[in-house]
Amino acid sequence: MNRTASAFLLVAVLTGLLVALGFALQIKGYGFGSLGNERLDGLAGAATFLPLAALYAFTAMLVTILPIRAAAMVHANGTTPIYLTAVVLFATIVGMQITRMAFGNAGALWALVDWQFVFAAGIVMAHLSLDALRRNVLLRTLAFIGFAAATLACLYWTFRF
């Protein structure tokens, strides 16, 4: 949890500084300040968490059902990078919106009130509890069923919108 919070805060602060630099360049009249901020807007949006949550749920489903060596490989090369990607994307969004609020956009934080950010919180909570879900057979089976349902639901919502 400590590594997650420190990575989140570091990325949010660095993104905030980058967006502030973009706004400063934009105020001075340079066009690439607004170009950089528009690219960050396009990269980090709430809609990116739906397919990311589907991928995470699928890899977590594999971790719960595979034998220990294969599960360790999937965990190290599948679930952890997707989890860190979700943390970095959410920190980027938060850093951008806080910087926009600091530069005079009073309604910037309302962008964080989107129902699709629930998937980012779901990825973080699932990753922090994934080790406990592998401890006994009943929890492993229930986690497998839950992650399979989450994968299908996320894929449904991804292709629906």
PEFEN-V752587 format. One record per residue. N is the residue number from 1. RES is the residue in one letter. BURIAL is + if it has 16 or more other C-alpha atoms within 10 Angstrom, else -. Layout:
n: <N	N>
res: <RES	RES>
burial: <BURIAL	BURIAL>
This chain:
n: <1	2	3	4	5	6	7	8	9	10	11	12	13	14	15	16	17	18	19	20	21	22	23	24	25	26	27	28	29	30	31	32	33	34	35	36	37	38	39	40	41	42	43	44	45	46	47	48	49	50	51	52	53	54	55	56	57	58	59	60	61	62	63	64	65	66	67	68	69	70	71	72	73	74	75	76	77	78	79	80	81	82	83	84	85	86	87	88	89	90	91	92	93	94	95	96	97	98	99	100	101	102	103	104	105	106	107	108	109	110	111	112	113	114	115	116	117	118	119	120	121	122	123	124	125	126	127	128	129	130	131	132	133	134	135	136	137	138	139	140	141	142	143	144	145	146	147	148	149	150	151	152	153	154	155	156	157	158	159	160	161>
res: <M	N	R	T	A	S	A	F	L	L	V	A	V	L	T	G	L	L	V	A	L	G	F	A	L	Q	I	K	G	Y	G	F	G	S	L	G	N	E	R	L	D	G	L	A	G	A	A	T	F	L	P	L	A	A	L	Y	A	F	T	A	M	L	V	T	I	L	P	I	R	A	A	A	M	V	H	A	N	G	T	T	P	I	Y	L	T	A	V	V	L	F	A	T	I	V	G	M	Q	I	T	R	M	A	F	G	N	A	G	A	L	W	A	L	V	D	W	Q	F	V	F	A	A	G	I	V	M	A	H	L	S	L	D	A	L	R	R	N	V	L	L	R	T	L	A	F	I	G	F	A	A	A	T	L	A	C	L	Y	W	T	F	R	F>
burial: <-	-	-	-	-	-	+	+	+	+	+	+	+	-	+	+	-	+	+	+	+	+	+	-	+	+	-	-	-	-	-	-	+	+	-	+	+	-	-	+	-	-	-	+	+	+	-	+	+	+	+	+	+	+	+	+	+	+	+	+	+	+	+	+	+	-	-	-	-	-	+	-	-	+	+	-	-	+	+	+	-	+	+	+	-	+	+	+	+	+	+	+	+	+	+	+	+	+	+	+	-	-	-	-	-	-	-	+	+	-	-	-	-	-	-	-	+	-	+	+	+	-	+	+	-	+	+	-	-	+	-	-	+	+	-	-	-	-	-	+	+	-	+	+	-	-	+	+	+	+	+	-	-	+	+	-	-	+	-	-	->
